[in-house]
């Protein structure tokens, strides 16, 4: 049971070029989502998935916990892909 009367739930949602979607990160504030989505992008998506990302949306839940919908608040930058270090 939530103790807050108006919980703030935010998420980063990946939208792929084929229109499919994937939850990337869930947080209690927009600042928390902005701080964590880039690491989640690197950890959760493989190379093929990263290459097919069209956009990353930051969304906020609007409504009661059992009756509401997600509202897009911002478009987040797609993180640069970190290159793996090769043995020399």
Backbone as JSON, one array per atom type, in Angstrom:
{
  "sequence": "XXXXXXXXXXXXXXXXXXXXXXXXXXXXXXXXXXXXXXXXXXXXXXXXXXXXXXXXXXXXXXXXXXXXXXXXXXXXXXXXXXXXXXXX",
  "N": [[0.84, -1.18, 0.0], [0.55, 2.2, -0.84], [1.82, 5.01, 0.86], [1.73, 7.62, 0.19], [-0.3, 10.35, -0.86], [-0.33, 11.31, -3.42], [1.53, 9.79, -5.38], [4.58, 10.19, -7.19], [5.49, 8.88, -10.1], [7.87, 8.05, -12.39], [9.23, 7.26, -15.64], [11.61, 5.92, -18.01], [11.23, 5.25, -21.33], [11.99, 3.21, -23.99], [11.63, 3.6, -27.44], [11.52, 1.73, -30.28], [12.67, 1.51, -33.73], [10.81, -0.02, -35.12], [8.48, 0.53, -33.84], [7.92, -0.85, -31.53], [8.11, -1.05, -27.9], [10.04, -0.61, -24.86], [10.43, -0.84, -21.4], [12.79, 1.06, -19.79], [13.81, 2.34, -17.48], [12.73, 3.01, -14.16], [11.58, 5.38, -11.86], [11.25, 7.55, -8.92], [11.25, 10.23, -9.36], [11.74, 12.84, -11.82], [14.37, 13.66, -11.9], [15.7, 11.46, -10.82], [15.23, 9.54, -12.8], [16.52, 10.75, -15.0], [19.13, 10.63, -14.03], [19.66, 7.89, -13.97], [18.99, 6.51, -16.36], [20.87, 6.29, -18.45], [22.88, 4.49, -17.65], [21.3, 2.22, -17.4], [20.57, 1.89, -20.07], [23.01, 1.07, -21.22], [23.41, -1.33, -19.82], [21.1, -2.96, -20.15], [20.3, -3.16, -22.85], [21.22, -4.87, -25.82], [23.75, -4.79, -28.46], [22.41, -4.87, -30.96], [19.8, -4.06, -30.25], [20.34, -1.47, -29.27], [21.1, -0.22, -31.63], [18.72, 0.03, -32.92], [17.17, 1.89, -31.62], [14.86, 4.45, -31.64], [13.88, 6.61, -30.17], [13.99, 7.91, -26.79], [11.72, 8.21, -24.32], [10.75, 10.27, -21.61], [8.45, 9.7, -19.19], [5.57, 10.48, -17.17], [3.45, 9.2, -14.65], [0.02, 9.73, -14.64], [-2.72, 10.18, -12.69], [-4.67, 8.01, -10.54], [-3.2, 5.23, -8.71], [-4.44, 2.88, -9.68], [-5.92, 3.67, -11.85], [-5.12, 5.37, -14.45], [-2.79, 7.0, -16.68], [0.17, 7.08, -18.78], [2.06, 10.0, -19.39], [3.93, 11.68, -21.76], [6.7, 13.58, -20.96], [9.18, 14.54, -21.74], [11.79, 14.21, -24.2], [14.5, 12.13, -24.05], [18.07, 12.17, -24.42], [19.73, 9.91, -26.61], [22.0, 7.69, -25.35], [25.54, 7.61, -26.03], [27.18, 4.81, -27.43], [29.23, 2.78, -25.5], [32.44, 1.75, -26.27], [33.83, -1.47, -26.18], [36.74, -2.41, -24.38], [39.62, -3.62, -25.96], [41.89, -6.35, -25.79], [45.35, -5.74, -25.63]],
  "CA": [[0.0, 0.0, 0.0], [1.29, 3.44, -0.9], [1.51, 5.95, 1.93], [1.6, 8.96, -0.38], [-1.6, 10.62, -1.46], [-0.11, 11.54, -4.84], [2.88, 9.34, -5.71], [5.14, 10.6, -8.47], [6.19, 7.76, -10.72], [8.45, 8.45, -13.68], [9.92, 6.17, -16.33], [12.23, 6.12, -19.32], [10.68, 4.24, -22.22], [12.65, 3.15, -25.29], [10.79, 3.32, -28.6], [12.38, 1.22, -31.35], [12.3, 1.94, -35.08], [9.64, -0.77, -35.58], [7.33, 0.96, -33.05], [7.82, -1.57, -30.25], [8.58, -0.27, -26.76], [10.64, -1.35, -23.76], [10.69, -0.07, -20.2], [14.22, 1.14, -19.56], [14.14, 2.75, -16.11], [11.59, 3.48, -13.39], [12.05, 6.14, -10.71], [10.26, 8.33, -8.18], [11.32, 11.63, -9.78], [12.36, 13.02, -13.13], [15.82, 13.73, -11.68], [16.18, 10.1, -10.63], [15.22, 8.89, -14.12], [17.61, 11.35, -15.79], [20.41, 10.18, -13.49], [19.87, 6.45, -14.08], [18.61, 5.83, -17.59], [22.01, 6.02, -19.33], [23.5, 3.23, -17.2], [20.36, 1.15, -17.76], [20.68, 1.73, -21.52], [24.21, 0.28, -21.48], [23.32, -2.64, -19.19], [19.94, -3.77, -20.52], [20.14, -3.34, -24.29], [22.39, -5.4, -26.53], [24.18, -3.93, -29.57], [21.35, -4.81, -31.96], [18.71, -3.23, -29.72], [20.81, -0.08, -29.23], [21.14, 0.33, -32.99], [17.34, 0.21, -33.4], [16.46, 2.86, -30.79], [14.43, 5.66, -32.34], [13.77, 7.68, -29.19], [13.77, 7.53, -25.39], [10.76, 9.16, -23.76], [10.57, 10.32, -20.17], [7.02, 9.8, -18.97], [5.09, 10.58, -15.79], [2.14, 8.6, -14.43], [-1.01, 10.72, -14.31], [-3.94, 9.53, -12.21], [-4.54, 7.18, -9.35], [-2.4, 4.04, -9.02], [-5.18, 1.85, -10.41], [-6.64, 4.24, -12.99], [-4.4, 6.53, -14.96], [-2.06, 6.74, -17.92], [1.49, 7.7, -18.88], [2.13, 11.22, -20.19], [5.31, 11.99, -22.13], [7.12, 14.89, -20.46], [10.4, 14.99, -22.42], [12.55, 13.23, -24.97], [15.85, 12.05, -23.5], [19.14, 11.9, -25.38], [20.15, 8.52, -26.73], [23.41, 7.65, -24.93], [26.55, 7.08, -26.94], [27.54, 3.43, -27.1], [30.6, 2.64, -25.0], [33.18, 0.7, -26.97], [34.5, -2.41, -25.28], [38.2, -2.38, -24.47], [40.19, -4.83, -26.53], [43.19, -6.72, -25.21], [46.48, -5.31, -26.47]],
  "C": [[0.88, 1.25, 0.0], [0.85, 4.37, 0.22], [1.31, 7.36, 1.41], [0.21, 9.14, -0.96], [-1.48, 10.82, -2.96], [1.3, 11.09, -5.21], [3.32, 9.83, -7.08], [5.94, 9.43, -9.02], [6.6, 8.19, -12.12], [9.13, 7.24, -14.31], [10.6, 6.68, -17.59], [11.78, 4.94, -20.17], [11.4, 4.32, -23.56], [11.6, 2.84, -26.35], [11.73, 2.93, -29.74], [11.84, 1.65, -32.71], [11.09, 1.19, -35.62], [8.37, -0.42, -34.78], [7.16, 0.22, -31.73], [8.46, -0.73, -29.15], [9.17, -1.19, -25.7], [10.86, -0.41, -22.59], [12.19, -0.1, -19.93], [14.56, 1.43, -18.1], [12.89, 3.3, -15.44], [12.11, 4.19, -12.15], [10.94, 6.95, -10.07], [10.27, 9.8, -8.56], [11.95, 11.7, -11.16], [13.88, 13.07, -12.99], [16.41, 12.33, -11.51], [16.24, 9.35, -11.96], [16.36, 9.43, -14.99], [18.98, 10.85, -15.33], [20.69, 8.7, -13.77], [19.64, 5.81, -15.43], [19.8, 5.49, -18.49], [22.71, 4.72, -18.94], [22.6, 2.05, -17.56], [20.42, 0.85, -19.25], [21.87, 0.83, -21.86], [24.07, -1.15, -20.97], [22.23, -3.53, -19.77], [19.82, -4.06, -22.01], [21.41, -3.93, -24.9], [22.69, -4.49, -27.73], [23.09, -3.77, -30.63], [20.2, -3.91, -31.5], [19.11, -1.75, -29.69], [20.77, 0.56, -30.61], [19.74, 0.62, -33.54], [16.53, 1.21, -32.57], [16.13, 4.1, -31.61], [14.4, 6.84, -31.38], [13.68, 7.09, -27.79], [12.89, 8.62, -24.79], [10.8, 9.1, -22.24], [9.09, 10.6, -19.93], [6.69, 9.83, -17.48], [3.71, 9.95, -15.72], [1.17, 9.68, -14.0], [-2.27, 9.97, -13.91], [-3.67, 8.74, -10.95], [-3.74, 5.93, -9.72], [-3.14, 2.98, -9.85], [-5.96, 2.37, -11.61], [-5.93, 5.51, -13.45], [-3.72, 6.16, -16.26], [-0.73, 7.49, -17.89], [1.42, 8.91, -19.8], [3.6, 11.5, -20.48], [5.62, 13.42, -21.72], [8.33, 15.44, -21.22], [10.95, 13.85, -23.26], [13.98, 13.28, -24.45], [16.85, 11.75, -24.61], [19.46, 10.42, -25.41], [21.64, 8.48, -26.38], [24.32, 7.12, -26.02], [26.91, 5.67, -26.48], [29.0, 3.4, -26.66], [31.26, 1.49, -25.75], [33.89, -0.17, -25.96], [36.01, -2.3, -25.48], [38.69, -3.7, -25.04], [41.55, -5.09, -25.9], [44.3, -6.32, -26.16], [47.6, -6.29, -26.39]]
}
